[in-house]
Amino acid sequence: MNHFAVRILSIVALAVLAACPVSAVVVEPGPNVQERLQEALILAKPGDVIELAEGVFELTMGVSLDVDDVTIRGQGMDKSILSFKTQNAGSEGLLVTSSGVTLENFAVEDAIGDAIKVKGADVITFRGVRTEWTGGPKPTNGAYGFYPVESKNVLIDGCVAIGASDAGIYVGQCQYIIVRNSIAKYNVAGIEIENCYYADVYNNLATHNTGGILVFDLPNLPQQGGHDIRVFNNKSIDNDTV
């Protein structure tokens, strides 16, 4: 087995280890949910699980996590919904700047900017997460659904991205990446791998975007010369959105 395959497989193993819980904090929707959710993210310890109960979390500001080895887990991508429809502060819905983080089984809707941004992480797992702008494709929607940048060991598995005004699933300036079993639709770019090293993109559906699956380099970025990108066993069909 070559170095690339060994390192790609290690993403899954590291993600499993990162998800081993020490304690769980349950956050319910309802009054003061903005403060209660952000407090839970600030006070989390490595190994903790932040459990999102079923329901719609009506948030007016972005929330952020900067603690390593934390899991944010909902009850399902259509059951635990972080709604930013009335957001008036913050550049994204959820911002993660720590490592060993797992995000699973919830949705981020109608963020004013990017839905979920991850920067500078080593091991970040998105599993069963949905990002969506519920009013359909519009140029005023946020730019990116899933937006890991400058990170290593990125796993996006079984996710859904709808309505981003740039890319639904975007991975930029990252190393060792798996994007699989996911759906991107009604975005400008469905799945985009930019300035990256070592990525496998497979078993995905890109449909009704402007462009389905894009792999390229842009100039004037810290990481140049993307290489070892494998795109296989995907369906890229009916990408016809203006």
C-alpha positions as CSV (number, residue, x, y, z in Angstrom):
1,M,0.0,0.0,0.0
2,N,1.5,3.4,-1.0
3,H,2.0,6.4,1.3
4,F,-1.0,8.2,-0.1
5,A,-3.4,5.2,0.6
6,V,-2.0,4.7,4.1
7,R,-2.4,8.4,5.0
8,I,-5.9,8.6,3.5
9,L,-6.9,5.6,5.6
10,S,-5.5,7.2,8.7
11,I,-8.1,10.0,8.4
12,V,-10.8,7.6,9.3
13,A,-8.9,6.1,12.2
14,L,-8.0,9.5,13.6
15,A,-11.6,10.6,13.4
16,V,-12.8,7.6,15.4
17,L,-10.2,8.3,18.1
18,A,-11.1,12.0,18.2
19,A,-14.8,11.1,18.8
20,C,-14.3,9.1,22.1
21,P,-16.3,11.1,24.6
22,V,-15.3,12.2,28.2
23,S,-18.6,13.9,28.9
24,A,-21.7,15.1,27.1
25,V,-23.5,18.4,27.3
26,V,-27.0,18.6,25.9
27,V,-28.1,21.9,24.4
28,E,-31.8,22.4,23.7
29,P,-33.4,24.9,21.4
30,G,-35.4,27.7,23.0
31,P,-34.8,30.9,24.9
32,N,-31.2,32.2,25.2
33,V,-30.0,29.4,22.9
34,Q,-27.4,31.7,21.4
35,E,-25.7,32.2,24.8
36,R,-26.2,28.6,25.9
37,L,-24.7,27.1,22.8
38,Q,-21.7,29.4,22.7
39,E,-21.1,28.8,26.4
40,A,-21.1,25.1,25.8
41,L,-18.5,25.5,23.0
42,I,-16.3,27.7,25.1
43,L,-16.4,25.5,28.2
44,A,-15.9,22.2,26.4
45,K,-12.9,20.0,27.3
46,P,-11.0,17.7,25.0
47,G,-13.0,14.6,24.4
48,D,-16.4,16.2,25.2
49,V,-19.6,15.8,23.2
50,I,-21.9,18.8,22.6
51,E,-25.2,17.1,21.9
52,L,-27.7,19.2,19.9
53,A,-31.3,18.2,20.8
54,E,-34.0,17.8,18.1
55,G,-35.4,21.1,17.0
56,V,-34.6,24.5,15.4
57,F,-31.9,26.6,17.1
58,E,-32.7,30.2,16.1
59,L,-29.3,32.0,16.1
60,T,-28.6,35.7,15.4
61,M,-24.8,35.5,15.6
62,G,-22.1,33.1,14.4
63,V,-20.8,30.5,16.9
64,S,-17.3,29.2,17.2
65,L,-15.2,26.3,18.6
66,D,-11.5,26.5,19.4
67,V,-11.1,23.5,21.7
68,D,-9.4,20.3,20.4
69,D,-11.0,16.9,20.3
70,V,-14.6,17.9,20.6
71,T,-17.7,16.4,18.9
72,I,-20.8,18.4,18.0
73,R,-23.5,15.9,17.4
74,G,-27.2,16.4,16.5
75,Q,-30.1,14.0,16.1
76,G,-30.0,14.1,12.3
77,M,-29.4,16.5,9.4
78,D,-33.2,17.2,9.2
79,K,-33.8,17.1,13.0
80,S,-31.2,19.3,14.7
81,I,-31.0,22.6,12.7
82,L,-28.9,25.6,13.4
83,S,-30.9,28.4,11.7
84,F,-29.2,31.7,10.9
85,K,-32.1,33.2,9.1
86,T,-32.0,36.2,11.3
87,Q,-28.2,36.4,11.7
88,N,-26.9,39.9,12.1
89,A,-23.3,39.4,13.2
90,G,-20.4,37.1,12.3
91,S,-18.9,36.1,9.0
92,E,-20.0,32.5,9.1
93,G,-22.5,30.2,10.9
94,L,-20.1,27.9,12.6
95,L,-16.3,28.5,12.8
96,V,-13.9,25.8,13.9
97,T,-10.3,26.6,14.6
98,S,-9.2,23.5,16.5
99,S,-8.1,20.0,15.7
100,G,-9.6,16.5,16.2
101,V,-13.1,17.9,15.8
102,T,-16.1,15.8,14.6
103,L,-19.3,17.5,13.3
104,E,-22.2,15.1,12.7
105,N,-25.9,14.7,12.3
106,F,-27.1,18.3,12.2
107,A,-27.8,21.1,9.7
108,V,-26.7,24.7,9.2
109,E,-29.2,26.8,7.4
110,D,-29.2,30.3,5.9
111,A,-25.9,31.6,7.3
112,I,-25.1,35.2,6.3
113,G,-21.7,34.1,5.1
114,D,-20.1,30.6,4.9
115,A,-22.2,27.9,6.6
116,I,-19.3,26.0,8.3
117,K,-15.7,27.2,8.1
118,V,-12.8,25.3,9.5
119,K,-9.3,26.8,9.5
120,G,-6.0,25.3,10.5
121,A,-7.3,22.0,11.8
122,D,-5.5,18.6,11.9
123,V,-8.2,16.0,11.7
124,I,-11.7,17.4,11.0
125,T,-14.6,15.1,10.3
126,F,-18.0,16.2,8.8
127,R,-20.4,13.3,8.9
128,G,-24.1,13.4,8.0
129,V,-24.2,17.2,8.0
130,R,-26.3,19.4,5.8
131,T,-25.7,23.0,4.8
132,E,-28.5,24.9,2.9
133,W,-29.8,28.2,1.9
134,T,-33.5,27.5,2.0
135,G,-34.7,30.2,-0.4
136,G,-33.0,28.5,-3.4
137,P,-30.0,29.5,-5.3
138,K,-29.3,33.3,-5.1
139,P,-26.2,35.5,-5.5
140,T,-27.0,36.9,-2.0
141,N,-26.6,33.4,-0.3
142,G,-23.4,32.7,1.6
143,A,-20.4,31.7,-0.5
144,Y,-19.5,28.2,0.9
145,G,-21.4,25.4,2.6
146,F,-18.5,23.3,3.8
147,Y,-15.3,25.3,3.9
148,P,-12.2,23.6,5.4
149,V,-9.0,25.5,4.5
150,E,-5.4,25.2,5.5
151,S,-6.1,21.9,7.2
152,K,-4.9,18.3,7.2
153,N,-6.8,15.0,7.4
154,V,-10.2,16.2,6.3
155,L,-13.1,13.7,6.0
156,I,-16.5,14.8,4.5
157,D,-18.8,11.8,4.5
158,G,-22.5,11.5,3.8
159,C,-23.1,15.2,3.7
160,V,-25.4,17.5,1.7
161,A,-24.7,21.0,0.4
162,I,-27.4,23.1,-1.2
163,G,-27.6,26.7,-2.5
164,A,-24.1,28.1,-1.9
165,S,-23.3,31.2,-4.1
166,D,-19.8,29.8,-4.6
167,A,-19.1,26.2,-3.7
168,G,-21.2,23.7,-1.8
169,I,-18.3,21.5,-0.7
170,Y,-15.0,23.4,-0.9
171,V,-11.6,22.1,0.3
172,G,-8.8,24.6,-0.1
173,Q,-5.1,24.5,0.6
174,C,-5.5,21.2,2.5
175,Q,-3.7,17.9,2.7
176,Y,-5.0,14.4,2.9
177,I,-8.7,14.6,2.1
178,I,-11.6,12.3,1.6
179,V,-14.9,13.6,0.2
180,R,-17.4,10.7,-0.3
181,N,-21.0,9.6,-0.3
182,S,-22.1,13.3,-0.4
183,I,-24.6,15.4,-2.4
184,A,-24.0,18.9,-3.8
185,K,-26.8,20.6,-5.6
186,Y,-28.0,24.1,-6.6
187,N,-24.6,25.6,-5.9
188,V,-22.3,27.5,-8.3
189,A,-19.6,24.8,-7.9
190,G,-20.8,21.5,-6.5
191,I,-17.6,20.1,-5.2
192,E,-14.3,22.1,-5.4
193,I,-10.8,20.9,-4.6
194,E,-8.4,23.9,-4.8
195,N,-4.6,24.0,-4.2
196,C,-4.7,20.7,-2.3
197,Y,-2.4,17.7,-1.9
198,Y,-3.7,14.1,-1.7
199,A,-7.4,13.9,-2.1
200,D,-9.9,11.1,-2.9
201,V,-13.3,12.3,-4.2
202,Y,-15.7,9.4,-4.8
203,N,-19.2,8.1,-4.6
204,N,-20.7,11.6,-4.6
205,L,-23.5,13.2,-6.6
206,A,-23.2,16.7,-8.0
207,T,-26.4,17.8,-9.7
208,H,-28.1,21.1,-10.7
209,N,-25.1,23.1,-9.9
210,T,-23.5,25.5,-12.4
211,G,-20.4,23.3,-12.4
212,G,-20.3,19.8,-10.9
213,I,-16.8,18.9,-9.7
214,L,-13.9,21.3,-10.1
215,V,-10.2,20.6,-9.3
216,F,-7.7,23.5,-9.9
217,D,-5.0,25.8,-8.5
218,L,-5.3,29.5,-8.0
219,P,-2.2,31.8,-7.9
220,N,-1.0,33.9,-4.9
221,L,-2.0,31.4,-2.2
222,P,0.3,30.0,0.4
223,Q,-0.1,26.4,-0.8
224,Q,0.7,26.0,-4.5
225,G,1.0,23.1,-6.9
226,G,-1.9,20.9,-6.1
227,H,-1.3,17.2,-6.8
228,D,-2.4,13.6,-6.2
229,I,-6.1,14.3,-6.6
230,R,-8.2,11.2,-7.5
231,V,-11.8,11.7,-8.6
232,F,-13.7,8.5,-9.3
233,N,-17.1,6.8,-9.2
234,N,-19.0,10.0,-8.9
235,K,-22.2,11.2,-10.7
236,S,-22.0,14.7,-12.1
237,I,-25.2,15.2,-14.0
238,D,-27.7,18.0,-15.0
239,N,-25.4,20.8,-13.8
240,D,-27.7,23.5,-15.3
241,T,-28.2,26.2,-12.7
242,V,-27.5,29.7,-14.2
